[in-house]
């Protein structure tokens, strides 16, 4: 009954005739039941259709068709099941091919021949055991990764957060040496997170000093190694191990930024613990997913898709500068003077099942009172860790 009422309200807000309303009802019922109703941060008693009614009402009547078209034609929503599939394929489709090549090079064979003999198959198993998987946040879904790879990975090579204390480092070393011998160390370390849109926060050098997750992990490793080795204990990571930076979902913009920034970090981090490094992703979103390209000099926007022009205009007109004021420090580090197109001007039409990234266009997620512009009402409410 609530769905019927919500559909009727949408038709009234959009001023649809019966034929058009009937056509749109079919799509709205399908997409809400299959995807959007699963969004975890809808408030009590509100699902997608109810949220859509409130969201559309914030626009002038002449602008509602463009707003609705944006949701129907350009919104990219990654559901919980879709994210789970990306996590489940991480080991077999990202880690295994890399290890096959490494073992093949060691034995002078083709990668597809690795499982041809017991000797090379056993070598592959040892290489896999010498991989350490580290979650960078709750989004790394280490619980799902573990369940998906039961029997493949040891519990002692997967850690949920990078804040590892000395006792855990010692335990990792002891378990690895017990299985593979006293000289065994982790040769590959995978830093795992769920999503990156801009790649700017992973490692950066504001005022010449390193900041970000990579710097934090480096500091943890270096200090722990200094303490443990100084006390005569074994440290589990090889000298100059290969560092793998893996995101389950990444934009092309973030991939390119990470390559550039990790290249810089490779030169500037003092006494870095890693040697070679690789950047991988489970799902790489193409460049043309963006709503618009942003000219940082003129702050103008040129639409990529034919339908993007109107929504770019809405991003500019239905905007409250309070968004920028909340995150001014972070935004200025990213070279921004406003948040019309989301953090780092990513301009993404993107929603993740568990939250909406602030790199998405704020029209989708922002909630403000209009203190410094137009009041904004979210379609997908965002939980903002910055407050």
PyMOL commands that set and color helices and strands:
alter all, ss='L'
color gray80, all
select helices_A, chain A and resi 2-14+18-34+36-38+48-57+61-73+80-107+111-116+118-129+138-140+142-148+155-157+166-180+206-208+213-230+252-268+287-289+308-317+322-326+328-333+343-345+362-365
alter helices_A, ss='H'
color red, helices_A
select strands_A, chain A and resi 76-78+131-135+158-159+186-196+237-251+274-285+292-295+300-303+350-352
alter strands_A, ss='S'
color yellow, strands_A
deselect
rebuild
show_as cartoon
